Amino acid sequence: MVEVISIEQVSEVDEHLASNIENWETDKATVWGTIHIYLADGEA
């Protein structure tokens, strides 16, 4: 887990996620996750 301080920090890794963060409403709870696909030998 990594705590980020700015949207710019997120956009360096994922511009689409950073765009979504800009649309968050401060009085609303937000939860997101990542789907990982694993190959038969255990690599993703």
N, C-alpha and C positions, 0 to 999 in steps of 0.2 A: 504494500500500500504506500502511496506517495501523496503527500499533501502539496497542493499547488497554490500559489499565491495570486496568479494572474491568468487571464484568458490567453495572453500571449505565450505563456509557458505551455499551456495545453496545445495551442495551435502549432507549436514546433513539432509535436508528435502526431496530432490528429486535427486537421483543420475542420472537418465535419463536426466532430465533438465540440470544438471550440465555438463553432457557429451555434450549436444547440444550447450551449451554456449561456450564451448571450441572451437567449430567449427565455431563460428561467425566470420565474416569478419568485421574489424573495419571501413571500408569505406562504408558499406552497412547498410541500415535501417532495423531494426528487430522489428517485432511486434508479440506478442503471447498473448494468452488468455486462460481462463479456462472454460470448459463447466461444468455447475452445473446441476445435475438432482434433481428435487424437488418431494417429495412424496406428495400425496393428502392432507396430514395434515400439509404441509408447512415445513417439516423437510428434510434435505438433507442427 
